[in-house]
Amino acid sequence: MAHHLIYGLHIDFESQDRMKKLGKDRKNRIIMLPLFKTYGDPILMHYINYISELELGFSFGIQEDSPKINFVDQLLRKVGCLLIQR
């Protein structure tokens, strides 16, 4: 039986360094298009971008599917998750 929520977070820093180099030239725009399985994913993505010193972006979520928990909704807004209606 597992005693941990997660066992680790593996980040490909080499690819993120390449994205940083591309992002320095303002002619290039970088779009990361993750497939969110949970509303924890935008929070993790924001954290990874922050520690990698990448420009912090935003993501979209479906308002009807949001957990309807005030704390979670506020946190999602703070990390740039825009909830839209279908």
PyMOL Python script that loads the backbone (N, CA, C, O; Angstrom):
from pymol import cmd

cmd.read_pdbstr("""\
ATOM      1  N   MET A   1       0.841  -1.180   0.000  1.00  0.00           N
ATOM      2  CA  MET A   1       0.000   0.000   0.000  1.00  0.00           C
ATOM      3  C   MET A   1       0.886   1.243   0.000  1.00  0.00           C
ATOM      4  O   MET A   1       1.847   1.328   0.764  1.00  0.00           O
ATOM      5  N   ALA A   2       0.558   2.202  -0.858  1.00  0.00           N
ATOM      6  CA  ALA A   2       1.365   3.418  -0.991  1.00  0.00           C
ATOM      7  C   ALA A   2       1.103   4.370   0.174  1.00  0.00           C
ATOM      8  O   ALA A   2      -0.038   4.548   0.602  1.00  0.00           O
ATOM      9  N   HIS A   3       2.160   4.970   0.674  1.00  0.00           N
ATOM     10  CA  HIS A   3       2.045   5.920   1.772  1.00  0.00           C
ATOM     11  C   HIS A   3       2.294   7.350   1.316  1.00  0.00           C
ATOM     12  O   HIS A   3       2.270   8.273   2.131  1.00  0.00           O
ATOM     13  N   HIS A   4       2.532   7.541   0.032  1.00  0.00           N
ATOM     14  CA  HIS A   4       2.837   8.867  -0.500  1.00  0.00           C
ATOM     15  C   HIS A   4       1.850   9.209  -1.605  1.00  0.00           C
ATOM     16  O   HIS A   4       1.368   8.336  -2.327  1.00  0.00           O
ATOM     17  N   LEU A   5       1.567  10.484  -1.715  1.00  0.00           N
ATOM     18  CA  LEU A   5       0.705  10.935  -2.798  1.00  0.00           C
ATOM     19  C   LEU A   5       1.440  10.823  -4.137  1.00  0.00           C
ATOM     20  O   LEU A   5       0.876  10.357  -5.127  1.00  0.00           O
ATOM     21  N   ILE A   6       2.710  11.257  -4.155  1.00  0.00           N
ATOM     22  CA  ILE A   6       3.560  11.108  -5.330  1.00  0.00           C
ATOM     23  C   ILE A   6       4.941  10.648  -4.866  1.00  0.00           C
ATOM     24  O   ILE A   6       5.320  10.869  -3.716  1.00  0.00           O
ATOM     25  N   TYR A   7       5.673  10.022  -5.746  1.00  0.00           N
ATOM     26  CA  TYR A   7       7.022   9.558  -5.416  1.00  0.00           C
ATOM     27  C   TYR A   7       8.097  10.484  -5.951  1.00  0.00           C
ATOM     28  O   TYR A   7       9.262  10.358  -5.575  1.00  0.00           O
ATOM     29  N   GLY A   8       7.731  11.404  -6.816  1.00  0.00           N
ATOM     30  CA  GLY A   8       8.717  12.322  -7.357  1.00  0.00           C
ATOM     31  C   GLY A   8       8.150  13.093  -8.528  1.00  0.00           C
ATOM     32  O   GLY A   8       7.100  12.764  -9.080  1.00  0.00           O
ATOM     33  N   LEU A   9       8.871  14.113  -8.878  1.00  0.00           N
ATOM     34  CA  LEU A   9       8.499  14.946 -10.006  1.00  0.00           C
ATOM     35  C   LEU A   9       9.707  14.990 -10.929  1.00  0.00           C
ATOM     36  O   LEU A   9      10.765  15.494 -10.551  1.00  0.00           O
ATOM     37  N   HIS A  10       9.554  14.469 -12.127  1.00  0.00           N
ATOM     38  CA  HIS A  10      10.654  14.403 -13.084  1.00  0.00           C
ATOM     39  C   HIS A  10      10.461  15.492 -14.132  1.00  0.00           C
ATOM     40  O   HIS A  10       9.446  15.531 -14.827  1.00  0.00           O
ATOM     41  N   ILE A  11      11.443  16.368 -14.233  1.00  0.00           N
ATOM     42  CA  ILE A  11      11.374  17.504 -15.147  1.00  0.00           C
ATOM     43  C   ILE A  11      12.524  17.405 -16.139  1.00  0.00           C
ATOM     44  O   ILE A  11      13.669  17.178 -15.749  1.00  0.00           O
ATOM     45  N   ASP A  12      12.219  17.576 -17.413  1.00  0.00           N
ATOM     46  CA  ASP A  12      13.235  17.557 -18.467  1.00  0.00           C
ATOM     47  C   ASP A  12      13.820  18.968 -18.589  1.00  0.00           C
ATOM     48  O   ASP A  12      13.354  19.776 -19.392  1.00  0.00           O
ATOM     49  N   PHE A  13      14.844  19.250 -17.783  1.00  0.00           N
ATOM     50  CA  PHE A  13      15.438  20.586 -17.762  1.00  0.00           C
ATOM     51  C   PHE A  13      16.164  20.911 -19.058  1.00  0.00           C
ATOM     52  O   PHE A  13      16.262  22.079 -19.434  1.00  0.00           O
ATOM     53  N   GLU A  14      16.671  19.904 -19.742  1.00  0.00           N
ATOM     54  CA  GLU A  14      17.358  20.145 -21.018  1.00  0.00           C
ATOM     55  C   GLU A  14      16.391  20.744 -22.041  1.00  0.00           C
ATOM     56  O   GLU A  14      16.738  21.694 -22.743  1.00  0.00           O
ATOM     57  N   SER A  15      15.185  20.192 -22.125  1.00  0.00           N
ATOM     58  CA  SER A  15      14.178  20.739 -23.046  1.00  0.00           C
ATOM     59  C   SER A  15      13.729  22.123 -22.597  1.00  0.00           C
ATOM     60  O   SER A  15      13.457  22.990 -23.427  1.00  0.00           O
ATOM     61  N   GLN A  16      13.652  22.328 -21.301  1.00  0.00           N
ATOM     62  CA  GLN A  16      13.251  23.644 -20.815  1.00  0.00           C
ATOM     63  C   GLN A  16      14.319  24.692 -21.100  1.00  0.00           C
ATOM     64  O   GLN A  16      13.993  25.853 -21.345  1.00  0.00           O
ATOM     65  N   ASP A  17      15.585  24.301 -21.072  1.00  0.00           N
ATOM     66  CA  ASP A  17      16.647  25.232 -21.454  1.00  0.00           C
ATOM     67  C   ASP A  17      16.513  25.636 -22.918  1.00  0.00           C
ATOM     68  O   ASP A  17      16.731  26.795 -23.270  1.00  0.00           O
ATOM     69  N   ARG A  18      16.151  24.670 -23.777  1.00  0.00           N
ATOM     70  CA  ARG A  18      15.929  24.989 -25.188  1.00  0.00           C
ATOM     71  C   ARG A  18      14.758  25.955 -25.355  1.00  0.00           C
ATOM     72  O   ARG A  18      14.811  26.865 -26.181  1.00  0.00           O
ATOM     73  N   MET A  19      13.702  25.753 -24.566  1.00  0.00           N
ATOM     74  CA  MET A  19      12.557  26.658 -24.637  1.00  0.00           C
ATOM     75  C   MET A  19      12.941  28.054 -24.159  1.00  0.00           C
ATOM     76  O   MET A  19      12.470  29.048 -24.711  1.00  0.00           O
ATOM     77  N   LYS A  20      13.787  28.138 -23.144  1.00  0.00           N
ATOM     78  CA  LYS A  20      14.241  29.451 -22.656  1.00  0.00           C
ATOM     79  C   LYS A  20      14.994  30.200 -23.742  1.00  0.00           C
ATOM     80  O   LYS A  20      14.800  31.401 -23.927  1.00  0.00           O
ATOM     81  N   LYS A  21      15.863  29.482 -24.467  1.00  0.00           N
ATOM     82  CA  LYS A  21      16.632  30.113 -25.539  1.00  0.00           C
ATOM     83  C   LYS A  21      15.704  30.601 -26.651  1.00  0.00           C
ATOM     84  O   LYS A  21      15.893  31.694 -27.185  1.00  0.00           O
ATOM     85  N   LEU A  22      14.707  29.794 -26.996  1.00  0.00           N
ATOM     86  CA  LEU A  22      13.747  30.210 -28.019  1.00  0.00           C
ATOM     87  C   LEU A  22      12.925  31.405 -27.554  1.00  0.00           C
ATOM     88  O   LEU A  22      12.616  32.296 -28.346  1.00  0.00           O
ATOM     89  N   GLY A  23      12.573  31.426 -26.277  1.00  0.00           N
ATOM     90  CA  GLY A  23      11.740  32.488 -25.739  1.00  0.00           C
ATOM     91  C   GLY A  23      12.443  33.824 -25.607  1.00  0.00           C
ATOM     92  O   GLY A  23      11.788  34.863 -25.535  1.00  0.00           O
ATOM     93  N   LYS A  24      13.771  33.812 -25.573  1.00  0.00           N
ATOM     94  CA  LYS A  24      14.509  35.082 -25.457  1.00  0.00           C
ATOM     95  C   LYS A  24      14.357  35.941 -26.702  1.00  0.00           C
ATOM     96  O   LYS A  24      14.372  37.169 -26.619  1.00  0.00           O
ATOM     97  N   ASP A  25      14.213  35.303 -27.846  1.00  0.00           N
ATOM     98  CA  ASP A  25      13.949  36.024 -29.090  1.00  0.00           C
ATOM     99  C   ASP A  25      12.449  36.282 -29.160  1.00  0.00           C
ATOM    100  O   ASP A  25      11.668  35.344 -29.319  1.00  0.00           O
ATOM    101  N   ARG A  26      12.046  37.520 -29.046  1.00  0.00           N
ATOM    102  CA  ARG A  26      10.625  37.864 -28.961  1.00  0.00           C
ATOM    103  C   ARG A  26       9.860  37.557 -30.243  1.00  0.00           C
ATOM    104  O   ARG A  26       8.639  37.716 -30.279  1.00  0.00           O
ATOM    105  N   LYS A  27      10.552  37.121 -31.296  1.00  0.00           N
ATOM    106  CA  LYS A  27       9.853  36.734 -32.514  1.00  0.00           C
ATOM    107  C   LYS A  27       9.210  35.356 -32.352  1.00  0.00           C
ATOM    108  O   LYS A  27       8.257  35.017 -33.053  1.00  0.00           O
ATOM    109  N   ASN A  28       9.738  34.579 -31.429  1.00  0.00           N
ATOM    110  CA  ASN A  28       9.230  33.232 -31.182  1.00  0.00           C
ATOM    111  C   ASN A  28       8.221  33.248 -30.047  1.00  0.00           C
ATOM    112  O   ASN A  28       8.415  33.941 -29.048  1.00  0.00           O
ATOM    113  N   ARG A  29       7.172  32.505 -30.195  1.00  0.00           N
ATOM    114  CA  ARG A  29       6.194  32.296 -29.130  1.00  0.00           C
ATOM    115  C   ARG A  29       6.155  30.806 -28.826  1.00  0.00           C
ATOM    116  O   ARG A  29       6.150  29.975 -29.734  1.00  0.00           O
ATOM    117  N   ILE A  30       6.128  30.487 -27.573  1.00  0.00           N
ATOM    118  CA  ILE A  30       6.098  29.091 -27.148  1.00  0.00           C
ATOM    119  C   ILE A  30       4.710  28.791 -26.588  1.00  0.00           C
ATOM    120  O   ILE A  30       4.206  29.500 -25.717  1.00  0.00           O
ATOM    121  N   ILE A  31       4.115  27.736 -27.102  1.00  0.00           N
ATOM    122  CA  ILE A  31       2.809  27.301 -26.605  1.00  0.00           C
ATOM    123  C   ILE A  31       2.975  25.885 -26.074  1.00  0.00           C
ATOM    124  O   ILE A  31       3.327  24.963 -26.811  1.00  0.00           O
ATOM    125  N   MET A  32       2.716  25.731 -24.784  1.00  0.00           N
ATOM    126  CA  MET A  32       2.704  24.393 -24.191  1.00  0.00           C
ATOM    127  C   MET A  32       1.246  23.989 -24.080  1.00  0.00           C
ATOM    128  O   MET A  32       0.446  24.700 -23.472  1.00  0.00           O
ATOM    129  N   LEU A  33       0.904  22.873 -24.655  1.00  0.00           N
ATOM    130  CA  LEU A  33      -0.476  22.447 -24.709  1.00  0.00           C
ATOM    131  C   LEU A  33      -0.635  21.138 -23.939  1.00  0.00           C
ATOM    132  O   LEU A  33      -0.719  20.066 -24.537  1.00  0.00           O
ATOM    133  N   PRO A  34      -0.676  21.233 -22.615  1.00  0.00           N
ATOM    134  CA  PRO A  34      -0.831  20.001 -21.831  1.00  0.00           C
ATOM    135  C   PRO A  34      -2.281  19.524 -21.844  1.00  0.00           C
ATOM    136  O   PRO A  34      -3.204  20.316 -22.035  1.00  0.00           O
ATOM    137  N   LEU A  35      -2.463  18.253 -21.643  1.00  0.00           N
ATOM    138  CA  LEU A  35      -3.799  17.677 -21.493  1.00  0.00           C
ATOM    139  C   LEU A  35      -4.028  17.482 -20.009  1.00  0.00           C
ATOM    140  O   LEU A  35      -3.485  16.558 -19.403  1.00  0.00           O
ATOM    141  N   PHE A  36      -4.825  18.343 -19.433  1.00  0.00           N
ATOM    142  CA  PHE A  36      -5.038  18.306 -17.996  1.00  0.00           C
ATOM    143  C   PHE A  36      -5.973  17.170 -17.623  1.00  0.00           C
ATOM    144  O   PHE A  36      -7.079  17.054 -18.152  1.00  0.00           O
ATOM    145  N   LYS A  37      -5.515  16.340 -16.709  1.00  0.00           N
ATOM    146  CA  LYS A  37      -6.346  15.259 -16.181  1.00  0.00           C
ATOM    147  C   LYS A  37      -7.036  15.697 -14.902  1.00  0.00           C
ATOM    148  O   LYS A  37      -8.126  15.223 -14.582  1.00  0.00           O
ATOM    149  N   THR A  38      -6.393  16.612 -14.165  1.00  0.00           N
ATOM    150  CA  THR A  38      -6.959  17.106 -12.912  1.00  0.00           C
ATOM    151  C   THR A  38      -6.715  18.606 -12.842  1.00  0.00           C
ATOM    152  O   THR A  38      -5.983  19.161 -13.661  1.00  0.00           O
ATOM    153  N   TYR A  39      -7.320  19.249 -11.876  1.00  0.00           N
ATOM    154  CA  TYR A  39      -7.074  20.670 -11.691  1.00  0.00           C
ATOM    155  C   TYR A  39      -5.795  20.912 -10.906  1.00  0.00           C
ATOM    156  O   TYR A  39      -5.442  22.065 -10.658  1.00  0.00           O
ATOM    157  N   GLY A  40      -5.102  19.874 -10.516  1.00  0.00           N
ATOM    158  CA  GLY A  40      -3.776  20.022  -9.921  1.00  0.00           C
ATOM    159  C   GLY A  40      -2.712  20.244 -10.986  1.00  0.00           C
ATOM    160  O   GLY A  40      -1.642  20.782 -10.699  1.00  0.00           O
ATOM    161  N   ASP A  41      -3.005  19.831 -12.216  1.00  0.00           N
ATOM    162  CA  ASP A  41      -2.034  19.958 -13.304  1.00  0.00           C
ATOM    163  C   ASP A  41      -1.644  21.406 -13.602  1.00  0.00           C
ATOM    164  O   ASP A  41      -0.453  21.673 -13.762  1.00  0.00           O
ATOM    165  N   PRO A  42      -2.589  22.365 -13.687  1.00  0.00           N
ATOM    166  CA  PRO A  42      -2.158  23.751 -13.916  1.00  0.00           C
ATOM    167  C   PRO A  42      -1.290  24.289 -12.782  1.00  0.00           C
ATOM    168  O   PRO A  42      -0.397  25.105 -13.010  1.00  0.00           O
ATOM    169  N   ILE A  43      -1.552  23.834 -11.570  1.00  0.00           N
ATOM    170  CA  ILE A  43      -0.750  24.270 -10.423  1.00  0.00           C
ATOM    171  C   ILE A  43       0.668  23.730 -10.549  1.00  0.00           C
ATOM    172  O   ILE A  43       1.632  24.456 -10.307  1.00  0.00           O
ATOM    173  N   LEU A  44       0.801  22.458 -10.927  1.00  0.00           N
ATOM    174  CA  LEU A  44       2.131  21.872 -11.145  1.00  0.00           C
ATOM    175  C   LEU A  44       2.855  22.554 -12.299  1.00  0.00           C
ATOM    176  O   LEU A  44       4.054  22.817 -12.213  1.00  0.00           O
ATOM    177  N   MET A  45       2.130  22.840 -13.379  1.00  0.00           N
ATOM    178  CA  MET A  45       2.736  23.493 -14.540  1.00  0.00           C
ATOM    179  C   MET A  45       3.252  24.880 -14.163  1.00  0.00           C
ATOM    180  O   MET A  45       4.338  25.276 -14.586  1.00  0.00           O
ATOM    181  N   HIS A  46       2.486  25.606 -13.379  1.00  0.00           N
ATOM    182  CA  HIS A  46       2.907  26.926 -12.926  1.00  0.00           C
ATOM    183  C   HIS A  46       4.180  26.808 -12.078  1.00  0.00           C
ATOM    184  O   HIS A  46       5.109  27.600 -12.238  1.00  0.00           O
ATOM    185  N   TYR A  47       4.218  25.836 -11.194  1.00  0.00           N
ATOM    186  CA  TYR A  47       5.386  25.616 -10.332  1.00  0.00           C
ATOM    187  C   TYR A  47       6.625  25.277 -11.171  1.00  0.00           C
ATOM    188  O   TYR A  47       7.702  25.824 -10.934  1.00  0.00           O
ATOM    189  N   ILE A  48       6.475  24.390 -12.135  1.00  0.00           N
ATOM    190  CA  ILE A  48       7.605  23.990 -12.983  1.00  0.00           C
ATOM    191  C   ILE A  48       8.114  25.183 -13.787  1.00  0.00           C
ATOM    192  O   ILE A  48       9.324  25.376 -13.905  1.00  0.00           O
ATOM    193  N   ASN A  49       7.208  25.980 -14.338  1.00  0.00           N
ATOM    194  CA  ASN A  49       7.631  27.174 -15.072  1.00  0.00           C
ATOM    195  C   ASN A  49       8.347  28.154 -14.157  1.00  0.00           C
ATOM    196  O   ASN A  49       9.328  28.781 -14.558  1.00  0.00           O
ATOM    197  N   TYR A  50       7.863  28.288 -12.937  1.00  0.00           N
ATOM    198  CA  TYR A  50       8.472  29.220 -11.979  1.00  0.00           C
ATOM    199  C   TYR A  50       9.895  28.797 -11.616  1.00  0.00           C
ATOM    200  O   TYR A  50      10.809  29.620 -11.653  1.00  0.00           O
ATOM    201  N   ILE A  51      10.095  27.517 -11.264  1.00  0.00           N
ATOM    202  CA  ILE A  51      11.441  27.084 -10.863  1.00  0.00           C
ATOM    203  C   ILE A  51      12.391  27.032 -12.047  1.00  0.00           C
ATOM    204  O   ILE A  51      13.607  27.099 -11.872  1.00  0.00           O
ATOM    205  N   SER A  52      11.840  26.913 -13.261  1.00  0.00           N
ATOM    206  CA  SER A  52      12.675  26.878 -14.463  1.00  0.00           C
ATOM    207  C   SER A  52      12.909  28.270 -15.033  1.00  0.00           C
ATOM    208  O   SER A  52      13.591  28.427 -16.045  1.00  0.00           O
ATOM    209  N   GLU A  53      12.342  29.275 -14.381  1.00  0.00           N
ATOM    210  CA  GLU A  53      12.458  30.663 -14.812  1.00  0.00           C
ATOM    211  C   GLU A  53      11.931  30.872 -16.225  1.00  0.00           C
ATOM    212  O   GLU A  53      12.488  31.654 -16.996  1.00  0.00           O
ATOM    213  N   LEU A  54      10.857  30.168 -16.556  1.00  0.00           N
ATOM    214  CA  LEU A  54      10.164  30.386 -17.820  1.00  0.00           C
ATOM    215  C   LEU A  54       9.049  31.395 -17.588  1.00  0.00           C
ATOM    216  O   LEU A  54       8.556  31.548 -16.470  1.00  0.00           O
ATOM    217  N   GLU A  55       8.665  32.068 -18.639  1.00  0.00           N
ATOM    218  CA  GLU A  55       7.572  33.027 -18.527  1.00  0.00           C
ATOM    219  C   GLU A  55       6.312  32.302 -18.073  1.00  0.00           C
ATOM    220  O   GLU A  55       5.952  31.259 -18.619  1.00  0.00           O
ATOM    221  N   LEU A  56       5.654  32.860 -17.082  1.00  0.00           N
ATOM    222  CA  LEU A  56       4.451  32.225 -16.563  1.00  0.00           C
ATOM    223  C   LEU A  56       3.292  32.519 -17.489  1.00  0.00           C
ATOM    224  O   LEU A  56       3.021  33.674 -17.815  1.00  0.00           O
ATOM    225  N   GLY A  57       2.622  31.488 -17.902  1.00  0.00           N
ATOM    226  CA  GLY A  57       1.527  31.653 -18.849  1.00  0.00           C
ATOM    227  C   GLY A  57       0.183  31.487 -18.183  1.00  0.00           C
ATOM    228  O   GLY A  57       0.018  31.790 -17.002  1.00  0.00           O
ATOM    229  N   PHE A  58      -0.769  31.007 -18.940  1.00  0.00           N
ATOM    230  CA  PHE A  58      -2.102  30.764 -18.426  1.00  0.00           C
ATOM    231  C   PHE A  58      -2.631  29.493 -19.061  1.00  0.00           C
ATOM    232  O   PHE A  58      -2.076  29.000 -20.043  1.00  0.00           O
ATOM    233  N   SER A  59      -3.694  28.969 -18.503  1.00  0.00           N
ATOM    234  CA  SER A  59      -4.328  27.780 -19.055  1.00  0.00           C
ATOM    235  C   SER A  59      -5.837  27.943 -18.944  1.00  0.00           C
ATOM    236  O   SER A  59      -6.331  28.832 -18.250  1.00  0.00           O
ATOM    237  N   PHE A  60      -6.544  27.089 -19.623  1.00  0.00           N
ATOM    238  CA  PHE A  60      -7.998  27.133 -19.613  1.00  0.00           C
ATOM    239  C   PHE A  60      -8.553  25.894 -18.937  1.00  0.00           C
ATOM    240  O   PHE A  60      -7.970  24.813 -19.023  1.00  0.00           O
ATOM    241  N   GLY A  61      -9.668  26.055 -18.271  1.00  0.00           N
ATOM    242  CA  GLY A  61     -10.380  24.942 -17.667  1.00  0.00           C
ATOM    243  C   GLY A  61     -11.870  25.150 -17.875  1.00  0.00           C
ATOM    244  O   GLY A  61     -12.315  26.263 -18.159  1.00  0.00           O
ATOM    245  N   ILE A  62     -12.630  24.092 -17.737  1.00  0.00           N
ATOM    246  CA  ILE A  62     -14.072  24.163 -17.921  1.00  0.00           C
ATOM    247  C   ILE A  62     -14.720  24.484 -16.575  1.00  0.00           C
ATOM    248  O   ILE A  62     -14.540  23.749 -15.604  1.00  0.00           O
ATOM    249  N   GLN A  63     -15.464  25.566 -16.521  1.00  0.00           N
ATOM    250  CA  GLN A  63     -16.057  26.024 -15.268  1.00  0.00           C
ATOM    251  C   GLN A  63     -16.989  24.974 -14.667  1.00  0.00           C
ATOM    252  O   GLN A  63     -17.006  24.792 -13.449  1.00  0.00           O
ATOM    253  N   GLU A  64     -17.757  24.290 -15.495  1.00  0.00           N
ATOM    254  CA  GLU A  64     -18.687  23.283 -14.985  1.00  0.00           C
ATOM    255  C   GLU A  64     -17.971  22.098 -14.345  1.00  0.00           C
ATOM    256  O   GLU A  64     -18.530  21.424 -13.481  1.00  0.00           O
ATOM    257  N   ASP A  65     -16.731  21.844 -14.771  1.00  0.00           N
ATOM    258  CA  ASP A  65     -15.969  20.720 -14.237  1.00  0.00           C
ATOM    259  C   ASP A  65     -15.097  21.094 -13.051  1.00  0.00           C
ATOM    260  O   ASP A  65     -14.455  20.226 -12.460  1.00  0.00           O
ATOM    261  N   SER A  66     -15.064  22.372 -12.694  1.00  0.00           N
ATOM    262  CA  SER A  66     -14.197  22.790 -11.586  1.00  0.00           C
ATOM    263  C   SER A  66     -14.721  22.201 -10.283  1.00  0.00           C
ATOM    264  O   SER A  66     -15.916  21.927 -10.170  1.00  0.00           O
ATOM    265  N   PRO A  67     -13.855  22.003  -9.304  1.00  0.00           N
ATOM    266  CA  PRO A  67     -14.262  21.320  -8.077  1.00  0.00           C
ATOM    267  C   PRO A  67     -15.237  22.083  -7.188  1.00  0.00           C
ATOM    268  O   PRO A  67     -15.758  21.509  -6.231  1.00  0.00           O
ATOM    269  N   LYS A  68     -15.500  23.346  -7.470  1.00  0.00           N
ATOM    270  CA  LYS A  68     -16.427  24.177  -6.686  1.00  0.00           C
ATOM    271  C   LYS A  68     -15.986  24.304  -5.223  1.00  0.00           C
ATOM    272  O   LYS A  68     -16.813  24.351  -4.312  1.00  0.00           O
ATOM    273  N   ILE A  69     -14.688  24.358  -5.023  1.00  0.00           N
ATOM    274  CA  ILE A  69     -14.115  24.573  -3.698  1.00  0.00           C
ATOM    275  C   ILE A  69     -13.445  25.938  -3.747  1.00  0.00           C
ATOM    276  O   ILE A  69     -12.547  26.162  -4.558  1.00  0.00           O
ATOM    277  N   ASN A  70     -13.871  26.838  -2.896  1.00  0.00           N
ATOM    278  CA  ASN A  70     -13.418  28.224  -2.940  1.00  0.00           C
ATOM    279  C   ASN A  70     -11.895  28.334  -2.938  1.00  0.00           C
ATOM    280  O   ASN A  70     -11.334  29.076  -3.744  1.00  0.00           O
ATOM    281  N   PHE A  71     -11.223  27.611  -2.052  1.00  0.00           N
ATOM    282  CA  PHE A  71      -9.759  27.656  -1.968  1.00  0.00           C
ATOM    283  C   PHE A  71      -9.120  27.228  -3.293  1.00  0.00           C
ATOM    284  O   PHE A  71      -8.183  27.871  -3.767  1.00  0.00           O
ATOM    285  N   VAL A  72      -9.618  26.156  -3.884  1.00  0.00           N
ATOM    286  CA  VAL A  72      -9.057  25.642  -5.141  1.00  0.00           C
ATOM    287  C   VAL A  72      -9.321  26.634  -6.272  1.00  0.00           C
ATOM    288  O   VAL A  72      -8.435  26.898  -7.085  1.00  0.00           O
ATOM    289  N   ASP A  73     -10.543  27.187  -6.329  1.00  0.00           N
ATOM    290  CA  ASP A  73     -10.857  28.178  -7.367  1.00  0.00           C
ATOM    291  C   ASP A  73      -9.951  29.399  -7.265  1.00  0.00           C
ATOM    292  O   ASP A  73      -9.486  29.907  -8.285  1.00  0.00           O
ATOM    293  N   GLN A  74      -9.695  29.876  -6.051  1.00  0.00           N
ATOM    294  CA  GLN A  74      -8.801  31.025  -5.864  1.00  0.00           C
ATOM    295  C   GLN A  74      -7.376  30.687  -6.282  1.00  0.00           C
ATOM    296  O   GLN A  74      -6.708  31.496  -6.926  1.00  0.00           O
ATOM    297  N   LEU A  75      -6.909  29.499  -5.921  1.00  0.00           N
ATOM    298  CA  LEU A  75      -5.558  29.075  -6.285  1.00  0.00           C
ATOM    299  C   LEU A  75      -5.414  28.954  -7.797  1.00  0.00           C
ATOM    300  O   LEU A  75      -4.400  29.365  -8.360  1.00  0.00           O
ATOM    301  N   LEU A  76      -6.420  28.395  -8.452  1.00  0.00           N
ATOM    302  CA  LEU A  76      -6.380  28.274  -9.911  1.00  0.00           C
ATOM    303  C   LEU A  76      -6.318  29.645 -10.578  1.00  0.00           C
ATOM    304  O   LEU A  76      -5.582  29.833 -11.546  1.00  0.00           O
ATOM    305  N   ARG A  77      -7.088  30.602 -10.061  1.00  0.00           N
ATOM    306  CA  ARG A  77      -7.038  31.950 -10.617  1.00  0.00           C
ATOM    307  C   ARG A  77      -5.661  32.569 -10.431  1.00  0.00           C
ATOM    308  O   ARG A  77      -5.164  33.251 -11.327  1.00  0.00           O
ATOM    309  N   LYS A  78      -5.040  32.340  -9.280  1.00  0.00           N
ATOM    310  CA  LYS A  78      -3.725  32.930  -8.998  1.00  0.00           C
ATOM    311  C   LYS A  78      -2.643  32.377  -9.909  1.00  0.00           C
ATOM    312  O   LYS A  78      -1.681  33.080 -10.219  1.00  0.00           O
ATOM    313  N   VAL A  79      -2.783  31.120 -10.349  1.00  0.00           N
ATOM    314  CA  VAL A  79      -1.757  30.548 -11.221  1.00  0.00           C
ATOM    315  C   VAL A  79      -2.095  30.737 -12.697  1.00  0.00           C
ATOM    316  O   VAL A  79      -1.400  30.210 -13.565  1.00  0.00           O
ATOM    317  N   GLY A  80      -3.164  31.492 -12.986  1.00  0.00           N
ATOM    318  CA  GLY A  80      -3.461  31.821 -14.378  1.00  0.00           C
ATOM    319  C   GLY A  80      -4.383  30.856 -15.079  1.00  0.00           C
ATOM    320  O   GLY A  80      -4.352  30.776 -16.307  1.00  0.00           O
ATOM    321  N   CYS A  81      -5.200  30.119 -14.357  1.00  0.00           N
ATOM    322  CA  CYS A  81      -6.150  29.209 -14.979  1.00  0.00           C
ATOM    323  C   CYS A  81      -7.465  29.957 -15.174  1.00  0.00           C
ATOM    324  O   CYS A  81      -8.090  30.394 -14.208  1.00  0.00           O
ATOM    325  N   LEU A  82      -7.873  30.100 -16.419  1.00  0.00           N
ATOM    326  CA  LEU A  82      -9.113  30.792 -16.745  1.00  0.00           C
ATOM    327  C   LEU A  82     -10.212  29.758 -16.918  1.00  0.00           C
ATOM    328  O   LEU A  82     -10.106  28.872 -17.766  1.00  0.00           O
ATOM    329  N   LEU A  83     -11.252  29.863 -16.128  1.00  0.00           N
ATOM    330  CA  LEU A  83     -12.367  28.926 -16.229  1.00  0.00           C
ATOM    331  C   LEU A  83     -13.382  29.486 -17.222  1.00  0.00           C
ATOM    332  O   LEU A  83     -13.858  30.611 -17.072  1.00  0.00           O
ATOM    333  N   ILE A  84     -13.707  28.687 -18.239  1.00  0.00           N
ATOM    334  CA  ILE A  84     -14.634  29.127 -19.273  1.00  0.00           C
ATOM    335  C   ILE A  84     -15.851  28.206 -19.283  1.00  0.00           C
ATOM    336  O   ILE A  84     -15.786  27.071 -18.811  1.00  0.00           O
ATOM    337  N   GLN A  85     -16.945  28.700 -19.820  1.00  0.00           N
ATOM    338  CA  GLN A  85     -18.166  27.886 -19.932  1.00  0.00           C
ATOM    339  C   GLN A  85     -18.198  27.198 -21.273  1.00  0.00           C
ATOM    340  O   GLN A  85     -17.686  27.716 -22.266  1.00  0.00           O
ATOM    341  N   ARG A  86     -18.803  26.024 -21.296  1.00  0.00           N
ATOM    342  CA  ARG A  86     -18.927  25.284 -22.566  1.00  0.00           C
ATOM    343  C   ARG A  86     -19.935  25.932 -23.456  1.00  0.00           C
ATOM    344  O   ARG A  86     -20.177  25.455 -24.565  1.00  0.00           O
TER     345      ARG A  86
END
""", "prot")
cmd.dss("prot")
cmd.show_as("cartoon", "prot")
cmd.util.cbc("prot")
cmd.orient("prot")
